[in-house]
Amino acid sequence: MTYKTLDAPEFVGQVVTGIPNATDQTFNITGNWTDVSNATGYGVRLTLPNGQVLQQSTDATNISLSGLDQVGVFNVSVNALGNMGRDGETNAYYDSAYIDTGIFVLYEETLTYSKSFLNKITIL
């Protein structure tokens, strides 16, 4: 049997926030990543500004996380999931490392600084 750790996916484009929903004061975060050969799916973790971590698995190479209502830095992490040799095949593929990205969310209602101050902020 061959044992291999899967390559980590890579984000395609940017992970972005959607337009806030004025009705319930929430927004969404969406992102896309590359397909990884031999992956059985992808694990997605969202770390909220308060430190809470939401996890889910998907077969797709994109995600849309909705109903978010906190202000601060969000971190989206994705890894490729392997078969771990459980399906009786001759090759065992193990989960990749996570890739991470950070997003800063700022509601328009919380803008108490001048436009010139905000123009000097760089989001990395």
Backbone torsions as a table, in degrees:
resi	resn	phi	psi	omega
1	MET	NA	140.9	176.2
2	THR	-97.7	135.5	178.9
3	TYR	-113.6	130.9	-178.5
4	LYS	-147.8	138.6	171.9
5	THR	-88.1	132.1	-179.0
6	LEU	-66.9	151.4	172.1
7	ASP	-69.0	148.6	176.3
8	ALA	-74.4	143.6	174.7
9	PRO	-68.4	167.2	175.5
10	GLU	-123.5	141.1	177.5
11	PHE	-67.1	138.7	177.0
12	VAL	-103.9	121.6	-176.4
13	GLY	70.2	-144.4	-176.9
14	GLN	-116.4	152.8	168.4
15	VAL	-85.9	125.7	-171.2
16	VAL	-128.5	161.6	173.9
17	THR	-99.8	149.3	177.9
18	GLY	-88.6	174.9	177.8
19	ILE	-67.7	131.0	-180.0
20	PRO	-58.0	143.7	176.1
21	ASN	-87.8	108.5	-175.6
22	ALA	-64.2	-27.3	-177.2
23	THR	-66.3	-49.1	-177.5
24	ASP	-113.8	8.8	176.7
25	GLN	58.1	40.6	176.6
26	THR	-121.9	172.1	177.2
27	PHE	-148.2	176.9	178.2
28	ASN	-127.5	161.9	174.8
29	ILE	-124.0	131.0	179.4
30	THR	-125.8	153.2	177.5
31	GLY	-162.0	157.9	178.4
32	ASN	-128.9	150.9	176.8
33	TRP	-142.2	167.2	-178.3
34	THR	-74.2	151.6	175.2
35	ASP	-76.2	140.6	179.6
36	VAL	-112.5	126.6	179.1
37	SER	-57.8	137.8	177.1
38	ASN	71.1	8.6	176.0
39	ALA	-76.8	141.3	176.4
40	THR	-93.0	-7.7	-179.5
41	GLY	165.0	-167.3	-177.1
42	TYR	-137.8	140.1	174.8
43	GLY	-97.9	132.3	-179.1
44	VAL	-121.3	129.6	175.3
45	ARG	-121.3	134.1	173.3
46	LEU	-118.2	117.7	176.2
47	THR	-96.5	120.7	-178.6
48	LEU	-82.5	162.3	179.3
49	PRO	-56.2	-29.0	-179.9
50	ASN	-84.3	3.1	178.1
51	GLY	94.4	-12.0	178.0
52	GLN	-64.8	142.2	-179.6
53	VAL	-117.1	125.7	174.9
54	LEU	-104.3	133.7	-178.8
55	GLN	-126.8	145.9	173.0
56	GLN	-157.5	160.9	176.4
57	SER	-113.3	151.1	179.1
58	THR	-148.7	153.7	173.4
59	ASP	-90.8	-13.8	-176.5
60	ALA	-83.3	167.1	176.1
61	THR	-106.1	32.4	175.8
62	ASN	-154.4	164.4	-179.2
63	ILE	-148.1	147.6	171.1
64	SER	-133.6	112.7	-178.8
65	LEU	-103.7	117.3	-173.6
66	SER	-117.1	172.4	178.6
67	GLY	76.6	18.9	-178.5
68	LEU	-80.3	139.0	-174.7
69	ASP	-138.8	18.2	178.3
70	GLN	-104.8	155.1	177.2
71	VAL	-108.8	131.1	178.6
72	GLY	146.2	-158.3	-176.5
73	VAL	-91.1	123.7	174.9
74	PHE	-106.0	145.2	176.2
75	ASN	-124.5	122.7	176.4
76	VAL	-102.3	128.6	179.3
77	SER	-125.7	139.6	-179.8
78	VAL	-136.2	140.0	171.3
79	ASN	-136.7	158.6	177.2
80	ALA	-87.7	135.1	-178.8
81	LEU	-98.6	136.7	-179.5
82	GLY	-106.7	172.1	-179.0
83	ASN	-79.8	-12.5	178.4
84	MET	56.7	17.6	179.8
85	GLY	76.1	12.1	-175.4
86	ARG	-81.1	-15.0	-174.3
87	ASP	-94.5	9.2	176.1
88	GLY	77.7	5.9	177.8
89	GLU	-76.3	171.0	-177.4
90	THR	-79.4	-12.9	180.0
91	ASN	-118.6	138.2	177.1
92	ALA	-112.5	122.9	179.7
93	TYR	-111.2	132.4	-176.7
94	TYR	-110.3	154.4	-176.0
95	ASP	-54.4	141.7	178.0
96	SER	-78.8	173.0	170.5
97	ALA	-70.7	160.5	176.7
98	TYR	-82.3	146.7	166.4
99	ILE	-104.2	147.0	-174.6
100	ASP	-127.6	151.8	171.0
101	THR	-146.7	151.2	178.6
102	GLY	-114.0	148.8	177.9
103	ILE	-135.3	135.4	175.6
104	PHE	-105.8	129.0	-178.7
105	VAL	-115.2	130.4	-179.4
106	LEU	-135.0	114.9	177.5
107	TYR	-70.7	144.8	179.1
108	GLU	-59.2	-34.4	-178.6
109	GLU	-65.3	-20.8	-177.7
110	THR	-91.8	1.8	-179.2
111	LEU	-74.3	102.9	178.6
112	THR	-111.0	-1.4	-179.4
113	TYR	-99.2	160.5	179.6
114	SER	-71.9	161.5	178.6
115	LYS	-62.0	-36.6	-179.7
116	SER	-64.5	-35.4	176.1
117	PHE	-64.5	-46.2	-178.0
118	LEU	-67.2	-30.4	178.6
119	ASN	-67.0	-19.0	-179.9
120	LYS	-89.2	-4.6	-179.4
121	ILE	-86.1	132.2	175.2
122	THR	-113.8	127.7	177.5
123	ILE	-99.9	121.3	-177.5
124	LEU	-94.0	NA	NA
